[in-house]
């Protein structure tokens, strides 16, 4: 607001200077009467006067603009920087400023996909871990990542997913029971987790509450929820039982925003 007021003052002063300078020029008006502007040299505060050929004088009020002359209203020549907009259709790069490639699908090679949580990592080649150890063959995951949900729904990866489910139960059921949790049977695991991870997509029913596995909220602890569906008897335990364990943080360390893009600001870089 201060900058706006300053601009108006400057433009107003410029207009006043222009008006006075025009009055000080010697010349003829439309009636052929010569005019000369004089000022009182002994009192700088008195307004200037104009003397005509007939001897009459007229006081020139600099705040009054002759309506017969063209002038610029300084209040209409400023630009409020808070209201300046850019037409997106004129932005370099095409309409709305975006340029999209129009190459055919065959021009690209699919290297990864990730819809359902951990479907392509824990669900495929689980016994091989995450491929961090030498001599581990996790090439089957490359084939999975190049596949698509249509092949999932056709059952292409069901045998591999079943092997991973059995691997987890064999490795973890004793630990689950020691923690007073009830493991699911293989059939229960397939019935509970199968619709979530096969096909490998995010499922969402707008008629149902939004929370993983029906869609996904930023604060949903999706890995713990998926593991519960795979490992535990959900007739005994709630789906979020693992998410509520003390070893898991109850929320993000920085609050999410209430408006898009919702994500918390990044942490500042370490010195």
Backbone as CSV, one residue per row, in Angstrom:
resi,resn,N_x,N_y,N_z,CA_x,CA_y,CA_z,C_x,C_y,C_z
1,UNK,0.834,-1.207,0.000,0.000,0.000,0.000,0.863,1.248,0.000
2,UNK,1.988,1.261,0.745,2.883,2.417,0.755,3.456,2.649,-0.621
3,UNK,3.875,1.602,-1.306,4.425,1.752,-2.654,3.376,2.302,-3.596
4,UNK,2.141,1.839,-3.454,1.054,2.314,-4.300,0.836,3.806,-4.100
5,UNK,0.804,4.252,-2.843,0.614,5.664,-2.546,1.768,6.497,-3.079
6,UNK,2.976,6.000,-2.936,4.164,6.712,-3.414,4.091,6.910,-4.929
7,UNK,3.693,5.885,-5.646,3.602,5.975,-7.105,2.589,7.041,-7.504
8,UNK,1.443,7.068,-6.786,0.428,8.061,-7.097,0.935,9.477,-6.845
9,UNK,1.693,9.677,-5.764,2.249,10.992,-5.461,3.217,11.431,-6.545
10,UNK,4.093,10.512,-6.973,5.085,10.842,-8.005,4.397,11.208,-9.305
11,UNK,3.392,10.404,-9.709,2.697,10.689,-10.951,1.914,12.008,-10.855
12,UNK,1.341,12.267,-9.669,0.628,13.531,-9.487,1.561,14.732,-9.615
13,UNK,2.768,14.608,-9.039,3.756,15.682,-9.140,4.200,15.875,-10.584
14,UNK,4.352,14.767,-11.312,4.757,14.854,-12.714,3.689,15.566,-13.535
15,UNK,2.426,15.255,-13.241,1.330,15.917,-13.955,1.303,17.408,-13.654
16,UNK,1.506,17.765,-12.381,1.509,19.175,-11.989,2.620,19.928,-12.699
17,UNK,3.813,19.299,-12.758,4.946,19.944,-13.434,4.647,20.153,-14.903
18,UNK,4.013,19.170,-15.530,3.685,19.278,-16.948,2.682,20.397,-17.198
19,UNK,1.666,20.500,-16.319,0.646,21.541,-16.461,1.248,22.932,-16.329
20,UNK,2.111,23.105,-15.313,2.735,24.418,-15.093,3.666,24.778,-16.230
21,UNK,4.407,23.782,-16.735,5.328,24.054,-17.836,4.561,24.490,-19.075
22,UNK,3.405,23.859,-19.307,2.589,24.222,-20.470,2.074,25.653,-20.330
23,UNK,1.704,26.032,-19.111,1.226,27.392,-18.883,2.337,28.410,-19.071
24,UNK,3.578,28.026,-18.890,4.697,28.958,-18.976,5.181,29.189,-20.384
25,UNK,4.672,28.383,-21.350,5.107,28.586,-22.726,4.457,29.817,-23.316
26,UNK,5.249,30.602,-24.113,4.691,31.764,-24.813,4.104,31.290,-26.119
27,UNK,2.936,31.821,-26.470,2.327,31.417,-27.733,0.948,31.986,-27.836
28,UNK,0.186,31.492,-28.795,-1.164,31.986,-29.026,-2.154,30.907,-28.728
29,UNK,-3.307,31.303,-28.125,-4.363,30.338,-27.917,-5.269,30.351,-29.139
30,UNK,-6.372,29.655,-29.039,-7.245,29.545,-30.195,-7.844,30.880,-30.615
31,UNK,-7.887,31.884,-29.707,-8.485,33.184,-30.035,-7.461,34.175,-30.535
32,UNK,-6.166,33.747,-30.561,-5.117,34.638,-31.015,-4.610,35.548,-29.947
33,UNK,-5.033,35.369,-28.699,-4.594,36.224,-27.600,-3.297,35.684,-27.034
34,UNK,-2.274,36.526,-26.927,-1.007,36.117,-26.351,-1.129,36.076,-24.840
35,UNK,-0.551,35.067,-24.237,-0.578,34.941,-22.782,0.822,34.784,-22.272
36,UNK,1.103,35.353,-21.115,2.387,35.212,-20.454,2.139,34.917,-18.995
37,UNK,2.893,33.941,-18.461,2.735,33.566,-17.055,3.772,34.301,-16.229
38,UNK,3.353,34.933,-15.146,4.269,35.613,-14.234,4.016,35.112,-12.842
39,UNK,4.997,35.216,-12.030,4.870,34.824,-10.636,5.336,35.973,-9.772
40,UNK,4.936,35.982,-8.554,5.343,37.015,-7.612,6.705,36.634,-7.044
41,UNK,7.778,37.355,-7.380,9.115,36.949,-6.923,9.328,37.135,-5.440
42,UNK,8.442,37.924,-4.785,8.671,38.193,-3.371,7.951,37.201,-2.471
43,UNK,7.091,36.389,-3.012,6.331,35.453,-2.191,6.160,34.158,-2.965
44,UNK,7.000,33.194,-2.660,6.970,31.924,-3.397,5.733,31.119,-3.081
45,UNK,5.007,31.487,-2.005,3.860,30.678,-1.623,2.594,31.092,-2.354
46,UNK,2.611,32.285,-3.004,1.426,32.717,-3.706,1.318,32.005,-5.041
47,UNK,0.107,31.734,-5.490,-0.055,31.007,-6.747,0.338,31.857,-7.929
48,UNK,0.786,31.260,-9.035,1.148,32.021,-10.238,-0.095,32.643,-10.869
49,UNK,0.135,33.753,-11.640,-0.970,34.421,-12.323,-0.668,34.470,-13.801
50,UNK,-1.722,34.630,-14.605,-1.587,34.767,-16.057,-2.082,36.148,-16.463
51,UNK,-1.253,36.899,-17.211,-1.613,38.246,-17.668,-1.939,38.204,-19.146
52,UNK,-3.088,38.695,-19.564,-3.492,38.725,-20.966,-3.200,40.092,-21.563
53,UNK,-3.420,40.234,-22.904,-3.123,41.494,-23.581,-3.982,42.641,-23.082
54,UNK,-5.175,42.357,-22.578,-6.040,43.434,-22.125,-5.738,43.867,-20.689
55,UNK,-4.667,43.253,-20.091,-4.262,43.672,-18.766,-4.885,42.926,-17.632
56,UNK,-5.866,42.093,-17.921,-6.504,41.340,-16.840,-5.607,40.203,-16.401
57,UNK,-5.767,39.829,-15.164,-4.963,38.732,-14.609,-5.884,37.644,-14.102
58,UNK,-5.385,36.450,-14.173,-6.134,35.288,-13.694,-5.223,34.435,-12.829
59,UNK,-5.685,34.086,-11.643,-4.907,33.215,-10.765,-4.997,31.788,-11.281
60,UNK,-3.862,31.144,-11.392,-3.822,29.759,-11.878,-3.792,28.823,-10.683
61,UNK,-4.837,28.085,-10.508,-4.894,27.101,-9.417,-4.375,25.772,-9.954
62,UNK,-3.208,25.328,-9.484,-2.629,24.095,-10.044,-3.454,22.861,-9.740
63,UNK,-4.404,22.957,-8.810,-5.195,21.775,-8.468,-6.417,21.637,-9.366
64,UNK,-6.658,22.666,-10.210,-7.820,22.628,-11.101,-7.340,22.393,-12.518
65,UNK,-7.923,21.419,-13.179,-7.542,21.094,-14.544,-8.599,21.617,-15.478
66,UNK,-8.174,22.352,-16.491,-9.109,22.886,-17.485,-9.769,21.726,-18.213
67,UNK,-11.105,21.623,-18.123,-11.769,20.487,-18.754,-11.638,20.464,-20.260
68,UNK,-11.244,21.608,-20.865,-11.085,21.635,-22.327,-9.754,21.063,-22.759
69,UNK,-8.881,20.789,-21.814,-7.580,20.217,-22.153,-7.566,18.747,-21.778
70,UNK,-6.724,18.026,-22.478,-6.601,16.594,-22.221,-5.569,16.364,-21.135
71,UNK,-5.945,15.660,-20.103,-5.022,15.383,-19.011,-5.126,13.910,-18.636
72,UNK,-4.183,13.473,-17.878,-4.128,12.087,-17.425,-4.397,12.044,-15.939
73,UNK,-5.389,11.278,-15.537,-5.684,11.120,-14.117,-4.633,10.191,-13.504
74,UNK,-3.782,10.726,-12.606,-2.717,9.872,-12.067,-3.237,8.678,-11.295
75,UNK,-4.481,8.745,-10.847,-5.011,7.610,-10.081,-5.366,6.446,-10.976
76,UNK,-5.370,6.679,-12.307,-5.741,5.593,-13.221,-4.555,5.049,-13.992
77,UNK,-3.353,5.542,-13.687,-2.192,5.098,-14.451,-1.281,4.170,-13.661
78,UNK,-1.672,3.839,-12.439,-0.843,2.940,-11.640,-1.287,1.504,-11.816
79,UNK,-0.390,0.617,-11.580,-0.665,-0.809,-11.684,-0.496,-1.434,-10.317
80,UNK,-1.559,-2.030,-9.818,-1.476,-2.709,-8.528,-0.775,-4.043,-8.735
81,UNK,0.453,-4.211,-8.184,1.193,-5.459,-8.439,0.493,-6.691,-7.909
82,UNK,-0.444,-6.495,-6.962,-1.126,-7.677,-6.410,-2.205,-8.190,-7.338
83,UNK,-2.571,-7.401,-8.375,-3.631,-7.835,-9.280,-3.109,-8.156,-10.673
84,UNK,-1.822,-8.108,-10.860,-1.262,-8.400,-12.171,-1.340,-9.888,-12.446
85,UNK,-1.896,-10.250,-13.569,-2.028,-11.657,-13.930,-1.359,-11.914,-15.267
86,UNK,-1.051,-13.168,-15.494,-0.439,-13.591,-16.749,-1.405,-14.500,-17.464
87,UNK,-1.684,-14.194,-18.698,-2.574,-15.033,-19.486,-1.866,-16.360,-19.759
88,UNK,-2.380,-17.482,-19.200,-1.660,-18.753,-19.379,-1.615,-19.216,-20.817
89,UNK,-2.529,-18.710,-21.652,-2.536,-19.158,-23.039,-1.412,-18.536,-23.842
90,UNK,-0.745,-17.501,-23.281,0.355,-16.879,-23.998,1.704,-17.294,-23.449
91,UNK,1.712,-18.185,-22.481,2.974,-18.635,-21.889,3.743,-19.494,-22.874
92,UNK,5.023,-19.268,-22.955,5.843,-20.081,-23.839,5.719,-21.546,-23.467
93,UNK,5.501,-22.356,-24.476,5.382,-23.786,-24.225,4.001,-24.313,-24.545
94,UNK,3.173,-23.500,-25.216,1.870,-23.987,-25.620,0.789,-23.614,-24.622
95,UNK,-0.391,-24.116,-24.859,-1.529,-23.795,-24.016,-1.266,-24.186,-22.577
96,UNK,-1.546,-23.252,-21.648,-1.346,-23.441,-20.214,0.116,-23.640,-19.841
97,UNK,1.041,-23.411,-20.772,2.453,-23.497,-20.444,3.013,-24.898,-20.370
98,UNK,2.249,-25.908,-20.768,2.721,-27.285,-20.694,2.941,-27.835,-22.099
99,UNK,3.972,-28.617,-22.210,4.257,-29.300,-23.472,4.314,-30.788,-23.185
100,UNK,3.442,-31.536,-23.805,3.383,-32.972,-23.575,3.874,-33.716,-24.815
101,UNK,4.666,-34.742,-24.556,5.125,-35.583,-25.662,3.948,-36.370,-26.223
102,UNK,3.940,-36.549,-27.517,2.857,-37.296,-28.153,3.379,-38.566,-28.817
103,UNK,4.503,-39.079,-28.285,5.061,-40.308,-28.832,4.096,-41.469,-28.583
104,UNK,4.084,-42.447,-29.452,3.215,-43.610,-29.236,3.689,-44.443,-28.058
105,UNK,2.788,-45.240,-27.515,3.105,-46.074,-26.351,4.328,-46.941,-26.613
106,UNK,4.446,-47.440,-27.826,5.543,-48.355,-28.158,6.907,-47.691,-28.089
107,UNK,6.941,-46.362,-28.038,8.229,-45.664,-27.995,8.859,-45.711,-26.614
108,UNK,8.122,-46.182,-25.606,8.623,-46.180,-24.236,8.818,-47.606,-23.730
109,UNK,9.695,-47.726,-22.759,9.931,-48.998,-22.079,9.538,-48.836,-20.617
110,UNK,8.591,-49.630,-20.156,8.142,-49.555,-18.768,9.154,-50.249,-17.873
111,UNK,9.632,-49.545,-16.864,10.635,-50.095,-15.957,10.117,-50.306,-14.543
112,UNK,8.991,-49.703,-14.202,8.521,-49.809,-12.827,7.029,-49.526,-12.784
113,UNK,6.399,-49.973,-11.740,5.004,-49.652,-11.457,4.784,-49.849,-9.970
114,UNK,3.840,-49.087,-9.424,3.606,-49.189,-7.986,2.228,-48.643,-7.675
115,UNK,1.263,-49.525,-7.540,-0.082,-49.132,-7.165,-0.386,-49.597,-5.759
116,UNK,-0.555,-50.911,-5.602,-0.768,-51.488,-4.270,0.549,-51.476,-3.499
117,UNK,0.435,-51.245,-2.203,1.635,-51.103,-1.371,2.410,-52.415,-1.303
118,UNK,3.682,-52.367,-1.657,4.628,-53.481,-1.545,4.237,-54.704,-2.373
119,UNK,3.310,-54.545,-3.295,2.910,-55.706,-4.096,4.079,-56.222,-4.934
120,UNK,4.873,-55.328,-5.471,5.970,-55.743,-6.339,7.278,-55.983,-5.620
121,UNK,7.347,-55.708,-4.326,8.594,-55.947,-3.578,8.397,-57.105,-2.609
122,UNK,7.566,-56.905,-1.596,7.307,-57.990,-0.648,6.456,-59.083,-1.274
123,UNK,5.640,-58.738,-2.256,4.769,-59.741,-2.861,5.429,-60.592,-3.923
124,UNK,6.529,-60.136,-4.459,7.233,-60.864,-5.526,8.663,-61.131,-5.077
125,UNK,9.054,-62.397,-5.050,10.423,-62.758,-4.666,10.757,-62.356,-3.244
126,UNK,9.833,-62.557,-2.313,10.053,-62.119,-0.935,11.274,-62.776,-0.308
127,UNK,11.484,-64.047,-0.584,12.602,-64.752,0.049,13.954,-64.223,-0.400
128,UNK,13.956,-63.488,-1.487,15.211,-62.905,-1.972,15.509,-61.562,-1.317
129,UNK,14.630,-61.123,-0.440,14.844,-59.831,0.204,14.685,-58.695,-0.790
130,UNK,15.370,-57.614,-0.541,15.274,-56.445,-1.412,16.412,-56.363,-2.412
131,UNK,17.160,-57.458,-2.546,18.237,-57.457,-3.524,19.454,-56.687,-3.091
132,UNK,19.645,-56.542,-1.779,20.777,-55.767,-1.276,22.031,-56.616,-1.089
133,UNK,21.848,-57.933,-1.068,22.984,-58.819,-0.862,23.522,-59.300,-2.207
134,UNK,24.821,-59.578,-2.285,25.386,-60.067,-3.558,24.823,-61.439,-3.920
135,UNK,24.795,-61.705,-5.220,24.364,-62.993,-5.776,22.880,-63.271,-5.556
136,UNK,22.104,-62.256,-5.250,20.661,-62.443,-5.143,20.015,-62.226,-6.506
137,UNK,19.180,-63.158,-6.890,18.510,-63.059,-8.175,17.111,-62.475,-7.969
138,UNK,16.980,-61.224,-8.278,15.681,-60.562,-8.153,15.177,-60.135,-9.533
139,UNK,15.657,-60.819,-10.565,15.263,-60.463,-11.925,13.769,-60.656,-12.154
140,UNK,13.146,-61.533,-11.359,11.717,-61.736,-11.529,10.949,-60.441,-11.290
141,UNK,11.481,-59.584,-10.455,10.822,-58.300,-10.211,10.879,-57.396,-11.439
142,UNK,11.937,-57.533,-12.230,11.996,-56.748,-13.460,10.834,-57.132,-14.381
143,UNK,10.573,-58.438,-14.452,9.454,-58.886,-15.270,8.128,-58.392,-14.725
144,UNK,7.998,-58.387,-13.409,6.771,-57.900,-12.786,6.580,-56.410,-13.067
145,UNK,7.642,-55.640,-12.943,7.539,-54.197,-13.135,7.243,-53.823,-14.581
146,UNK,7.569,-54.710,-15.512,7.271,-54.450,-16.921,5.888,-54.958,-17.307
147,UNK,5.254,-55.626,-16.369,3.919,-56.162,-16.612,2.874,-55.082,-16.363
148,UNK,1.594,-55.457,-16.381,0.531,-54.475,-16.180,-0.641,-55.115,-15.452
149,UNK,-1.545,-54.306,-14.916,-2.653,-54.840,-14.115,-3.546,-55.836,-14.848
150,UNK,-3.628,-55.743,-16.173,-4.440,-56.708,-16.918,-3.881,-58.112,-16.736
151,UNK,-2.563,-58.218,-16.771,-1.930,-59.533,-16.558,-2.065,-59.975,-15.106
152,UNK,-2.046,-59.028,-14.187,-2.287,-59.372,-12.777,-3.650,-60.035,-12.626
153,UNK,-4.666,-59.358,-13.176,-6.033,-59.864,-13.036,-6.206,-61.226,-13.711
154,UNK,-5.399,-61.507,-14.718,-5.463,-62.804,-15.402,-4.761,-63.907,-14.618
155,UNK,-4.123,-63.538,-13.481,-3.504,-64.538,-12.618,-2.052,-64.843,-12.911
156,UNK,-1.392,-64.015,-13.738,-0.012,-64.306,-14.133,0.921,-64.415,-12.936
157,UNK,0.732,-63.576,-11.918,1.688,-63.501,-10.815,1.170,-64.159,-9.529
158,UNK,0.017,-64.805,-9.588,-0.544,-65.447,-8.399,0.412,-66.480,-7.791
159,UNK,1.048,-67.348,-8.582,1.972,-68.325,-7.966,3.115,-67.672,-7.197
160,UNK,3.669,-66.586,-7.727,4.769,-65.907,-7.038,4.285,-65.222,-5.763
161,UNK,3.122,-64.615,-5.832,2.576,-63.960,-4.640,2.273,-64.991,-3.562
162,UNK,1.739,-66.133,-3.960,1.432,-67.204,-2.994,2.706,-67.681,-2.309
163,UNK,3.793,-67.837,-3.045,5.071,-68.257,-2.450,5.567,-67.227,-1.436
164,UNK,5.387,-65.962,-1.749,5.828,-64.911,-0.824,4.994,-64.927,0.459
165,UNK,3.671,-65.139,0.326,2.804,-65.191,1.506,3.217,-66.356,2.405
166,UNK,3.469,-67.522,1.821,3.883,-68.684,2.609,5.240,-68.449,3.259
167,UNK,6.133,-67.766,2.567,7.442,-67.448,3.129,7.302,-66.589,4.385
168,UNK,6.468,-65.567,4.340,6.287,-64.687,5.490,5.680,-65.424,6.675
169,UNK,4.694,-66.264,6.414,4.082,-67.005,7.514,5.085,-67.960,8.155
170,UNK,5.877,-68.637,7.331,6.862,-69.571,7.877,7.902,-68.845,8.722
171,UNK,8.240,-67.641,8.324,9.285,-66.891,9.016,8.765,-66.127,10.231
172,UNK,7.490,-65.747,10.233,7.022,-64.786,11.245,5.915,-65.276,12.160
173,UNK,5.270,-66.367,11.862,4.131,-66.784,12.687,4.517,-66.997,14.146
174,UNK,5.677,-67.621,14.394,6.108,-67.828,15.786,6.269,-66.495,16.518
175,UNK,6.856,-65.517,15.830,7.036,-64.202,16.451,5.695,-63.515,16.705
176,UNK,4.764,-63.700,15.793,3.445,-63.086,15.972,2.741,-63.680,17.187
177,UNK,2.803,-64.987,17.317,2.149,-65.624,18.462,2.833,-65.247,19.764
178,UNK,4.156,-65.071,19.732,4.870,-64.638,20.929,4.439,-63.230,21.341
179,UNK,4.011,-62.456,20.376,3.521,-61.096,20.661,2.026,-61.097,20.944
180,UNK,1.456,-62.307,21.157,0.031,-62.467,21.460,-0.862,-62.002,20.319
181,UNK,-0.396,-62.222,19.098,-1.173,-61.939,17.900,-1.542,-63.262,17.231
182,UNK,-2.667,-63.274,16.567,-3.158,-64.503,15.936,-2.861,-64.461,14.448
183,UNK,-1.971,-65.342,13.952,-1.667,-65.353,12.520,-2.875,-65.821,11.712
184,UNK,-2.957,-65.350,10.495,-3.983,-65.815,9.570,-3.523,-67.112,8.925
185,UNK,-4.468,-67.910,8.505,-4.126,-69.071,7.690,-3.802,-68.596,6.284
186,UNK,-3.259,-69.465,5.465,-2.939,-69.084,4.090,-4.197,-68.618,3.362
187,UNK,-5.287,-69.359,3.500,-6.529,-68.998,2.825,-7.055,-67.647,3.307
188,UNK,-6.919,-67.398,4.620,-7.343,-66.104,5.137,-6.498,-64.975,4.547
189,UNK,-5.206,-65.212,4.448,-4.317,-64.191,3.888,-4.709,-63.851,2.458
190,UNK,-4.998,-64.884,1.674,-5.381,-64.666,0.278,-6.695,-63.896,0.206
191,UNK,-7.654,-64.269,1.057,-8.958,-63.604,1.035,-8.863,-62.156,1.510
192,UNK,-8.007,-61.899,2.505,-7.902,-60.551,3.072,-7.057,-59.611,2.219
193,UNK,-5.901,-60.069,1.768,-4.965,-59.199,1.065,-5.068,-59.296,-0.448
194,UNK,-5.598,-60.432,-0.949,-5.663,-60.617,-2.396,-6.345,-59.481,-3.130
195,UNK,-7.550,-59.055,-2.718,-8.229,-57.972,-3.437,-7.492,-56.631,-3.379
196,UNK,-6.584,-56.490,-2.414,-5.849,-55.230,-2.287,-4.652,-55.191,-3.236
197,UNK,-3.939,-56.312,-3.359,-2.699,-56.305,-4.133,-2.839,-56.913,-5.522
198,UNK,-3.961,-57.532,-5.828,-4.179,-58.101,-7.165,-5.505,-57.554,-7.700
199,UNK,-5.494,-56.777,-8.796,-4.310,-56.306,-9.511,-3.591,-55.192,-8.751
200,UNK,-2.389,-54.902,-9.204,-1.531,-53.929,-8.538,-1.992,-52.508,-8.895
201,UNK,-3.073,-52.090,-8.268,-3.645,-50.762,-8.494,-4.133,-50.207,-7.163
202,UNK,-4.411,-48.913,-7.143,-5.051,-48.307,-5.986,-6.557,-48.381,-6.205
203,UNK,-7.254,-49.017,-5.282,-8.697,-49.155,-5.400,-9.400,-48.059,-4.595
204,UNK,-10.482,-47.542,-5.166,-11.200,-46.489,-4.449,-12.686,-46.546,-4.782
205,UNK,-13.493,-46.632,-3.744,-14.936,-46.587,-3.864,-15.410,-45.299,-3.199
206,UNK,-15.883,-44.305,-3.978,-16.266,-43.018,-3.385,-17.431,-43.127,-2.416
207,UNK,-18.152,-44.234,-2.444,-19.266,-44.407,-1.501,-18.784,-44.860,-0.129
208,UNK,-17.515,-45.230,-0.029,-16.947,-45.710,1.226,-16.020,-44.652,1.821
209,UNK,-15.752,-44.715,3.135,-14.817,-43.755,3.749,-13.436,-43.857,3.100
210,UNK,-12.797,-42.726,2.941,-11.471,-42.697,2.334,-10.415,-43.008,3.378
211,UNK,-9.823,-44.167,3.270,-8.724,-44.608,4.142,-8.216,-45.909,3.558
212,UNK,-6.898,-46.067,3.559,-6.316,-47.253,2.963,-6.895,-48.516,3.605
213,UNK,-7.289,-49.517,2.787,-7.015,-49.701,1.359,-8.053,-49.112,0.411
214,UNK,-9.018,-48.338,0.904,-9.943,-47.648,-0.006,-9.372,-46.263,-0.276
215,UNK,-8.581,-46.167,-1.334,-7.822,-44.946,-1.549,-6.655,-44.897,-0.583
216,UNK,-6.140,-43.710,-0.382,-4.985,-43.589,0.520,-4.861,-42.154,0.994
217,UNK,-4.827,-41.953,2.302,-4.579,-40.638,2.882,-3.090,-40.511,3.201
218,UNK,-2.622,-39.282,3.283,-1.200,-39.063,3.530,-0.750,-39.688,4.847
219,UNK,-1.622,-39.660,5.854,-1.218,-40.166,7.159,-1.441,-41.660,7.335
220,UNK,-1.985,-42.338,6.331,-2.213,-43.780,6.445,-0.885,-44.530,6.518
221,UNK,-0.768,-45.419,7.489,0.444,-46.239,7.635,0.246,-47.508,6.804
222,UNK,0.451,-47.338,5.512,0.007,-48.332,4.536,0.773,-49.650,4.624
223,UNK,2.053,-49.605,4.940,2.827,-50.846,5.022,2.331,-51.694,6.190
224,UNK,2.132,-51.079,7.346,1.648,-51.824,8.514,0.254,-52.392,8.266
225,UNK,-0.584,-51.648,7.581,-1.931,-52.128,7.283,-1.885,-53.307,6.325
226,UNK,-1.021,-53.213,5.318,-0.899,-54.319,4.358,-0.367,-55.568,5.037
227,UNK,0.640,-55.410,5.879,1.195,-56.572,6.585,0.151,-57.221,7.487
228,UNK,-0.687,-56.415,8.120,-1.745,-56.971,8.963,-2.714,-57.797,8.129
229,UNK,-3.042,-57.317,6.938,-3.962,-58.052,6.066,-3.341,-59.355,5.590
230,UNK,-2.032,-59.366,5.398,-1.341,-60.567,4.916,-1.098,-61.556,6.050
231,UNK,-0.775,-61.075,7.245,-0.264,-61.949,8.299,-1.258,-62.283,9.406
232,UNK,-2.221,-61.427,9.681,-3.040,-61.598,10.886,-4.487,-61.979,10.564
233,UNK,-5.086,-62.643,11.523,-6.502,-62.988,11.425,-7.312,-61.735,11.771
234,UNK,-7.929,-61.133,10.766,-8.642,-59.876,10.974,-9.996,-60.074,11.641
235,UNK,-10.365,-61.307,11.885,-11.552,-61.540,12.701,-11.230,-61.386,14.186
236,UNK,-9.939,-61.453,14.491,-9.481,-61.317,15.876,-8.916,-59.918,16.119
237,UNK,-8.195,-59.393,15.139,-7.492,-58.114,15.304,-8.024,-57.074,14.313
238,UNK,-8.024,-55.797,14.698,-8.392,-54.741,13.751,-7.280,-54.553,12.715
239,UNK,-7.633,-53.989,11.591,-6.684,-53.831,10.491,-5.505,-52.938,10.860
240,UNK,-5.685,-52.030,11.793,-4.617,-51.094,12.151,-3.836,-51.534,13.386
241,UNK,-3.927,-52.808,13.766,-3.272,-53.260,14.990,-1.759,-53.065,14.932
242,UNK,-1.128,-53.347,13.796,0.323,-53.160,13.687,0.687,-51.678,13.604
243,UNK,-0.167,-50.902,12.980,0.101,-49.468,12.854,0.115,-48.779,14.210
244,UNK,-0.597,-49.349,15.187,-0.686,-48.727,16.508,0.369,-49.242,17.483
245,UNK,1.242,-50.096,17.025,2.306,-50.572,17.915,3.198,-49.406,18.332
246,UNK,3.757,-49.459,19.541,4.574,-48.343,20.031,5.794,-48.036,19.170
247,UNK,6.293,-49.026,18.421,7.503,-48.777,17.629,7.221,-47.889,16.421
248,UNK,5.970,-47.663,16.110,5.624,-46.825,14.965,5.283,-45.405,15.411
249,UNK,5.768,-44.402,14.700,5.383,-43.026,15.041,3.896,-42.831,14.774
250,UNK,3.173,-42.174,15.671,1.724,-42.025,15.506,1.327,-41.043,14.411
251,UNK,2.241,-40.144,14.022,1.918,-39.160,12.993,3.204,-38.621,12.393
252,UNK,3.053,-37.848,11.343,4.207,-37.224,10.711,4.862,-36.247,11.683
253,UNK,6.174,-36.103,11.572,6.870,-35.218,12.512,6.549,-33.747,12.265
254,UNK,6.048,-33.413,11.074,5.620,-32.048,10.767,4.187,-32.128,10.267
255,UNK,3.329,-31.275,10.779,1.914,-31.327,10.407,1.720,-31.078,8.920
256,UNK,0.802,-31.822,8.327,0.471,-31.610,6.928,-0.330,-30.316,6.788
257,UNK,-0.322,-29.751,5.582,-1.076,-28.533,5.310,-2.545,-28.863,5.103
258,UNK,-3.390,-27.874,5.317,-4.832,-28.065,5.153,-5.266,-27.905,3.701
259,UNK,-4.397,-27.353,2.850,-4.728,-27.127,1.456,-3.657,-27.742,0.562
260,UNK,-4.012,-27.918,-0.716,-3.074,-28.469,-1.691,-1.798,-27.635,-1.708
261,UNK,-0.612,-28.232,-1.772,-0.347,-29.654,-2.025,-0.307,-30.531,-0.774
262,UNK,-0.735,-30.031,0.383,-0.939,-30.788,1.610,0.354,-31.259,2.284
263,UNK,1.352,-31.650,1.519,2.582,-32.170,2.110,3.259,-31.113,2.974
264,UNK,3.893,-31.570,4.014,4.638,-30.658,4.875,5.857,-30.137,4.117
265,UNK,6.326,-28.947,4.454,7.522,-28.432,3.778,8.726,-29.311,4.075
266,UNK,9.668,-29.374,3.150,10.847,-30.235,3.373,11.705,-29.730,4.520
267,UNK,12.420,-30.649,5.118,13.364,-30.246,6.162,14.493,-29.431,5.538
268,UNK,14.994,-28.455,6.251,16.124,-27.693,5.700,17.362,-28.588,5.583
269,UNK,18.221,-28.310,4.627,19.428,-29.143,4.470,20.314,-29.064,5.693
270,UNK,20.975,-30.158,5.975,21.892,-30.188,7.113,23.113,-29.329,6.815
271,UNK,23.626,-28.639,7.824,24.815,-27.800,7.585,26.020,-28.660,7.237
